[in-house]
Amino acid sequence: MPYKIEGKTAILKCTRCGYEVKIDRNKTRDYRIRFQVEANKRTVTSKAIEARRLGLTPEEREMLREYYEVFLESFQEEEGGEE
């Protein structure tokens, strides 16, 4: 699989064993997909991205805590009413 491009050189890396090989970018035509998987046989995947920190202010944290407490109270009332 293509891994890095450094100037006129591309680096291919095996996803299983980690073997790397440098090739001239002009020769990348030799490395092509040989077959296509039918759309109904493909596995859908997602790419994980780096999580960002939430920069909540103390006021926002307090508001969220209050909303959570109200939610828990109303949830307990609903659960108690069904019995």
N, C-alpha and C positions, 0 to 999 in steps of 0.2 A: 504494500500500500504506500502511496506517496506520504512522506513524513515531513520533510523540510525542503525548502528551496533556498540555496545559498548562491547568489549570483547566477552563473551559468551552469551550476551543478545542482542536481536534484538528488535527494536521499530517499531511497525506498526502504521500508522497514517491515519485516514479517510480524504480524500481529500475534502469532503463536509463540515463536521462539525469540523474537527480538533481533534477529539477524538484520544488519543494515548493509546496503550497497550504494555507493555513489555512482551516478551516471550523468552523462552530458545531457542537458535539457533538450538538445536537438534529437537525441535518441529515444526520447520518451514515447515516440510513436510506436516503438517496438513493444511497449508495455500497454496492451489494450485489454479491455474486457472481452473475453472470448464467447460469452453467452449471457443471455438475459433471463432472469427468473420471471415467470408469469406473475402478473399482478395479484392473482388470488392465492399465490403460494408465498408471497413475501411476508416477512415478519415486521410489524411496525415497532420501531424503537424510538426512544427519545434521548436527547442530549442533556446531560446534567450541566448546569451552569453554577458558577460560584455564587453562594448565597451572599446577599448584602445584609449588613446590619441595619436594623430598624432604629432610627434615631428618634425615639419617642421622648417627648418632653415629660417632666414629672406630672404636669397637668393631664397630658394625654394618658399616661399610665394610670393615674387615679380614675379618670373617666372610664377606661376599659375595665378596671377592677370593679367599679360600681355597676357597670352594665352586666358584668359576669355575675355579680351577686344577685342582681334583679332577675337575671335569667335562671339562676339556680333556685331562687325562691318560687318563681312562677312554675318551674318544672316540678318542684316538689309538691306544689299545690295541685297540679294536674294529676300527678301520680297518686296522691292521697285521695282525690275525688273519684277515681275509677274503681277503688276497692270496695 
